[in-house]
Amino acid sequence: MSRAIQNAWATRNWLACLLWPISALYGLLVFTHKRLYRHGFFKSAKLPVPVVVVGNVVAGGGGKTPLVIALVQRLQDQGWQAGVISRGYGRKGNGPLEVLVTTPTQESGDEPMLIKQKTGAPVFVGSKRADAAKALLKAHPGTQVIVCDDGLQHHALQRDLEIVVFDDRGTGNGWLLPAGPLREPWPNTGKVIPQIVLHTGSKPAFGGLTSSRRLSEKAVSRDGTPVPLGKFRGQPVTALAAIANPDAFFEMLKAEGILPIQSIRLPDHHDISLADLSSAFDTTVLCTEKDAVKLFALASASTMDILAVPLEFEAEPAFFRTFDDLLSPLLSQLPSSHGTQTA
């Protein structure tokens, strides 16, 4: 069924046409939802610091988390105190929670934990992002900007800048869910909030700024020891990915001359267990950093050789210049105290 849906989302075939009436109803709900917030029927939180939302209008992953990490690191390099909020998809619990390096992944979610490990910035998760943001500011009052990992359609939190991410799928067949992959109509000509479009794939489907993703030359073991990735060329390895697009990781490995004897595809945010690795006990397992957040814990309870292969993200210089130009005026006008108010 997943393959059939993917084909429908790319081609407007018979299945897409069959689902189109539901998409029309979904589109009406999206329109109504936005208008209720815009006209004040639903309240949205306005924070005293700039909020940058990184998200996509296409269902599935598109490279948001590596971009969030890159943005936080850039802000840190410029001397700004950045914090991150996320829903923490797949975690246990709904209320706001600060993610620490000691927080169990089941409570934090895999992506928030990866962001915490890579940036060291304050990271809070919560099903209601506005509550997570307020909890972050209360715990870390020196925070000067909040980056929201996903949440483009979460209008309960006002934002000052949106970064919309697209991968090689572009907008697919251009239809809304479930007949197409779009969470909201695109292009959105009625946007009043500054918006940057960034393509993370190698073949942008339309205009916008571009970026690239490639595997690091070194994998990383559980204890942090770097291992040359080239060492695994011609070796019996297992590739594992529990991300939105596992094939992207597998293709990157092949591009480096690494041909796994098996590739284990798991659902995005899957709660990985040793049972998922039952066929890989005699091989080295190469996985993404996101999956390593969970797999390294399993490795400590077994003799398995598991290594994470970091993903290196690089955006074209014009992207960061645009980001700086849009955000700098907001940062320069920060108030002396950080309270919250509701619009």
Buried (B, 14 or more C-beta within 10 A) or exposed (E): EEEEBBEBBBEBEEBBEEBBEEBEEBBEEBEEBBEEBEEEEEEBBBBBBBBBBBBBBBBBBBBBBBBBBBBBBBBBEEEBBBBBBBBBBBBEEEEBBBBEEEBEBBBBBBBBBBBBBBBEBBBBBBBBBBBBBBBBBBEBEEBBBBBBBBBBBBBBBBBBBBBBBBBBBBBBBBBBBBBBBBBBBBEEEEEEEBBBBBBBBEEBBEEBBBBEBEBBEBBBBBEEEEBEBEBBEEEEBBBBBBBBBBEBBBEBBEEBEBBBEEBBBBEBBBBBEBEBBEEBEEBBBBBBBBBBBBBBBBBEEEEBBBBBBBBEBEBBEEBBEBBEEBBEEBBEEBEEEBEBEEE
